Amino acid sequence: MAFRKQPAGNFTILYFASASSHTKRESEHIPAPLKASDLFDALEKRYPGMKQKVLNSCALTVNLAYVDLEDEKDKETVINEGDEVGIIPPVSSG
């Protein structure tokens, strides 16, 4: 993956597996700050259908730490300028 330098006032979002397939991107920069609980709605606006097809079953990381959007405390996590967010769909084994 080749990443562009992050513009000021943004965070980087990394898409893996089906998230990358749905967005047709490996990464992009999104304006910060943004509450983690608002991220999926923002991505749904950019990529219609993404919530149902990808986001409802994926893991979310902010700076390599998992964020559980079902947890009231984690919902309040703010994604700040310079942060790195990962959208990680479930992995199946064979």
C-alpha positions in Angstrom: 0.0 0.0 0.0 1.3 3.4 -0.9 -0.1 6.2 1.3 -0.1 9.8 0.6 1.1 12.3 3.3 -1.8 13.1 5.6 -3.1 16.7 5.0 -3.4 19.0 8.0 -6.6 18.7 9.9 -7.3 15.2 8.8 -7.0 11.6 10.0 -6.2 8.6 7.8 -8.6 5.7 7.4 -7.4 2.4 6.2 -9.7 -0.1 4.5 -9.1 -3.8 4.5 -10.7 -6.7 2.6 -14.3 -6.1 1.7 -14.1 -2.5 3.0 -11.4 -1.8 0.4 -13.5 -3.6 -2.3 -16.6 -1.5 -1.4 -14.8 1.8 -1.4 -12.4 1.0 -4.2 -9.7 2.4 -2.0 -7.0 1.2 0.4 -7.0 4.5 2.3 -8.2 8.0 2.4 -8.1 11.2 4.5 -11.1 12.5 6.3 -11.5 15.8 8.2 -10.9 15.7 12.0 -12.2 15.7 14.6 -15.0 13.2 14.3 -16.6 11.1 17.0 -16.1 7.4 16.5 -19.9 7.0 16.8 -20.4 9.3 13.8 -17.8 7.6 11.6 -20.1 4.9 10.1 -22.8 7.5 9.2 -20.1 9.7 7.5 -18.8 6.7 5.5 -22.4 5.6 4.5 -22.9 9.1 3.0 -19.7 8.7 1.0 -20.3 5.1 0.0 -24.0 4.2 0.0 -24.8 0.7 1.1 -21.5 0.4 3.0 -23.1 0.2 6.5 -25.2 -2.8 5.7 -22.6 -4.6 3.5 -19.5 -3.9 5.5 -19.6 -1.7 8.6 -22.3 -3.5 10.6 -20.0 -6.6 11.0 -16.5 -5.0 11.0 -14.0 -4.1 13.7 -12.9 -0.5 14.2 -9.5 0.6 15.4 -8.2 4.0 16.3 -4.4 4.1 16.5 -4.3 0.3 16.7 -6.6 0.1 19.6 -10.0 -1.6 19.1 -13.0 0.7 19.6 -16.3 -1.1 20.5 -19.2 1.2 19.3 -21.6 -0.8 21.5 -19.7 0.4 24.6 -21.0 3.9 25.8 -17.4 5.0 26.7 -16.0 4.0 23.3 -18.8 5.7 21.5 -17.4 9.0 22.8 -14.0 8.3 21.4 -12.9 11.3 19.3 -10.8 10.7 16.2 -8.3 13.5 16.0 -6.0 15.1 13.5 -3.2 12.7 12.7 -5.0 9.6 14.0 -5.0 6.3 12.0 -8.3 4.4 11.8 -8.7 0.9 10.5 -11.9 -0.7 9.1 -11.4 -4.4 9.5 -14.1 -6.8 8.2 -14.4 -10.2 9.7 -12.0 -12.8 8.4 -13.2 -16.3 7.7 -11.0 -19.3 7.9 -11.1 -22.4 5.8 
